[in-house]
Each structure stands twice: as C-alpha cells, then as structure tokens.
Amino acid sequence: MSEIEFNNGFLIAIALFLEHKSKEIYEDYPALLMSGAKDHLYDLQIPISLSKKLKNRILKAQKEVLDIDTMKDLKVEDISKYFTEFEDILIEVDKELFGYNPEVYYR
C-alpha cells in the first residue's frame, strides 16, 4: 500500500481543495494558495459508479490543477476557474448519484 501524504478519497479531497478558496490569502497570494490547495488532489479517488463522461471531466480538471506552475506569477483569474469547475463537478455528482438538482446561489 502506498503512503498518502495529504489525503485520498473523493468528496473529502475535493472539499479540502475547495476550502482553500475561502482562505484570506486567495486575493493576495494566489500562487501560494494554489500550491497548498492542489496537494489535496494528488491521491483523488474517483468513484467507479460515476459515468465515463463525468470521470473524464474529473480527471481533466485534476490534471489541469496538478499541472499549474505555482512558481510563476498567478492571478486570481488564473486559478478561480478551477475552484468553479470542481464546484460544478460536485453538482453533477449530486445529480448523477443521488438524483438531486441542487441550486447554488452563492459561491
């Protein structure tokens, strides 16, 4: 069994990733924030019960986040789309796995 450095799982990994969006350093130091946030996606476990389309969307988003070069000067706009994408992914998971149609009025 491999050693997990930060976390694994699916919902908890995405929740911990998204938690960084609310950190105060988000606006002032987006590269530093993303450096810490993306650590939660390294060992992301995608549920086998999800559709192939949704699995591929998750894998694509995960790869894009993990490929972000946090050593360069990032702007909030550079990284905010990834937080939105993972929020949208969770909405799709709610629909696909639980039959919910969540309405989100504040992000």
TAZITA-V645398 format. One line per field, one symbol per residue. phi: phi as a letter, one per 40 degrees, with the letter a starting at -180 (. if undefined). psi: psi as a letter, one per 40 degrees, with the letter a starting at -180 (. if undefined). burial: # if it has 16 or more other ideal C-beta (glycine too) atoms within 10 Angstrom, else .. A space follows every 10 residues. Layout:
phi=???
psi=???
burial=???
This chain:
phi=.ccccbabgb ccccccccdc cccccdccbc ccccdcccdc bdbdbcdccc cdccdccccc cccccccccc ccccbdccbc cccccccccc cccdcccbgc bcbbbbb
psi=hihhdciaac dddddddddd deidedddgd dddddddede edfhhhheei iddddddddd ddddddehge eihiiddded dddddddddd dddddddeei gihheh.
burial=......#... ..##.###.# #....#...# #.######## #..#.....# ...#..##.. ##..#..#.. ...#....#. .##.##..## .##....... .......
